[in-house]
Amino acid sequence: MTAAEAGAAPRRRTYDALLQDIEADLRSGKIKLGDRLPGERTLAESYGISRASVREAIRILDAMGVLRSSVGSGPTSGAIVISDPSAGLSSALRLHVASNRLPVEDIVQTRILLETWSAQAGAARGGTEEELEQAAALLDAMDNPGIDRATFHELDARFHVALSSLAGNAVVATMMESLSGSIVGYVKGAMDAMESWPDVLCELRSQHHGIFDAVRARDGELAGRLLREHIEWFYLRAQEATPPQSPPTP
């Protein structure tokens, strides 16, 4: 029987110490956003690991959205603490959606759950004038008569994230941004495949304005219902325009 079969703990990777120490320093405040980590050689000597292991740890933290690393030398090189949680979550979700491990239909249901709650909470909270203006500006941009599908898609995704941000819950807003990013390819494919795009575009604009007006009027029940109907409506249009195995959401 192997150690794994016997239930033994997996072998500790050489760079785990560095990952755990950076986590502890972030939690304690010793490392803050905008700080630059020491160079590879210093980190390797501090933790008694190879520079290759340091590079591996940096790559992992970069992919997770914790650091932004740059190559070269001088004051602008090295790894900087940025903490962009949606980046790592979105990349992981997108890969698992592509592998069909996470069905797009389940992503749709999760978005409905989060967005309807966010609409209700956002309506109750009201949001700041700056937050409302940001969402309104995205609506205005989507109303541009000459807008192309790709630009509309990008603005549409940002609008949904902006609406979720009105609830004032950073975790929900991050999850929404990640969910949106995880199906970006599917959404674009559906929009590109829609032969009746002008009619779809007109309907999406109308739905967006209705949802925003309900949130601004602090009618959470109406905002939540309109958001659910909006997502489900687009999902059906997407199923009609694309193969069954890859249905997207707006």
N, C-alpha and C positions, 0 to 999 in steps of 0.2 A: 504493500500500500504506500502510495506517495504521500508527501507532506500535505499536498493540497487535498488529497482524498481523506486524509485524517483530520481535516479541518484546521490545519495550521494556518497561521496568518501569512499572507503573501510576502515575498521577499521585499524588503524596503529598498526603494530606488535611491540611487546616490544623491539625486537632486532634491529629495523630499525635505531634507533639513532646511534647505534654502527657501523652499516654498512655504514651509510652516513658519519660518522665522519672519519672512516678509509679511505673512498674514498677521502674526502677533504684533509686529511693529506698526502695521496699519491700524489694528484694533486699539493699540495703546496711544497712538498719535505720534509715535516716534518718527514714522514716515507719513508725510502728508501729500495731498494732491499737488502736483507740480514739482515735487522733489525728484532729483536725479540719483539713481542708484550708483554705488561705487563701480569701478571698472571690473571686467572679468577677472583679472589677475587678483585684485584685492578680495573679491568675493570667494574665489577659489581658495585662497590662502586662509581666509577667515573660517571657512567651513570644512577645510581639509578634503575638498573634492576637486576633480579635474575641471579645467576650463571648458571642456566639452559638456560636462554635466551642468555647469553654470549656463552655457548657451542653451541647453535643452530646457532648463527651468525658465529662462527668459522668453523662449519661444512659446512655451505653454501659457505664461502670464500674458504675453502679447495676444495670443489667440483668444484668451478669456476676456480681453478688454481691460485688463488691470494695468498694463504697461504699454507704452509705445516705444519701440526700440528703433534705433537708426545705426547704420554702419558707418565706418570711417573713424576719424580721430578729431580731436579738438573739442571746444566747449559745447557744440551742438550734437555730439555723438553720445551713444550710450542709451540707457533705458530711463524713461520718465514715467512717473506714476500719473495715470490719467483717469482710471476707473470709469469705463464705459460698459456697464453691465449688459446692455442690450446687444452689443456687438458679439460677445461670446455666445449668449443664448441663441441669438438669431442664426449664427453659423451652425451651431449644433442641431437646432431644430430643422434647418433647411436640409442638412445631410440626411437626417433620419426620415424626413418627408420624402426625399428623393429615393431612399431605399425601401419606401413603402412600409416602413416599420410604424410610422405615425400617419394614419390615414388623414387625407385632407378634410374629409367630412368631420373628423373629430376636432381638427383645428377650427373649422367653422363653428361647431357647437361651443367650443371654448371661447371663441371670440364673441359669440352671442351672449354667453354668460357674463364675460367681463365687461363688454361694452354697454349692455343694458344696465348693469349695476353702476357703471361709471356715469352713464347719462343721468340716472336718477340721483346719484350722489353729487354730481356736478351741478345739477339743477338746484339741489338743496343748498349747496355751498355758494352758488352764484358765480364764483370765480372773480378774479381781479379784472379790471378794465383792460389791462395789457394782455391777459390770457384770452379774453373774448375777442379783442382786436386781432390777435394772431390767427384765431380760427376764422374770423370774418375775412381777413386778407387772403387766406387760402381759398375761401369760397369765391371771392372776387376774381382770383387768378384762374380758377376752374371755369368761370363764366366767360372767359376770353373766347370770342367767336372763332378765332383761328387756331385754337389749341389742338395739338396733335395727341394721339392716344398715349404715347409714352409719357409725355409731360403731364397729362391728366392723371395717369396712373400714379406717378410720383406724388403729385399734389394730393390726390385722393388718400393715399396711405398716410401722408403727413396730417391731413385733416382728421382722420380717425384717431391718430395718436394725440393730436391737440385736444380733441373732445375728451378722450380718456384722462388727459392731464388735468382737466377742469375739476375732477373729483378730489385732487390734492393728495393722491396716494401714489408715491413714487414707485412702489413695487408693481402695482397694477399698470402704471404707465410704461414701465420697463417691459413687462410681460406683453403688453399690447404691441409695442414696437418690435419686440422679438417675434411674435406671432405673425405680424405683418411682413417682416423680412423673410420669414421662413417659407412663404408661399409666393414670393415676388415673381418668380418665373411662371408659375401657374396662372397668376392673375394676368400677367402680360400676354400669355398665350391665349387666354380666353378673350381678352379685349381685341387682340389682333384677328381672332377667328370670327368675331361677330360681324355678320354681313349688314345687319341693321344698326350699325354703330351710332349714326346720328340720332335715331330714336332712343337708343339706350342712353346716350349722353344726355339727352334732354331730360329723361326720367331720373337719372342719377343726380343731376343738378337740382331738380325739384325736390327730391328726397333729402338731399343734403341741407338745403335751405329750411325745409320743414323741421328737420331734427335740430338744427342750430337755433331756430326761432323758439322751439319748445324749451330748449335748455336756457336760453336767454330770458324767457318768460317764467322760468323756474317751475315749469310743469314737468316734473320728473316722470310721472306716469306716462304722459304722452310721448316724451322724448325716448323712454325705454321701448315703448311699443313701436314707434316709428323706426328706431334703430334695428330692432329685430326684423321687422318687415323689409327694411332696406337690405340687410345682409341676406335674408332668405330669398328675396326677389332676384338679387344678382347671382346668387348661387344657382338658381334654377336656369337663368339665362346662360350661365357658364356651362352647365351640364348639357344644354341644348347645342352649344357651339363647339364643345370640345369632347374628346373621347371620354367614356365613363371612368377610366382609371386615373384621370388627372383633372378633377373638377376644382376650380379655384373660388376664392371669395374676393370681395372688393378691398 
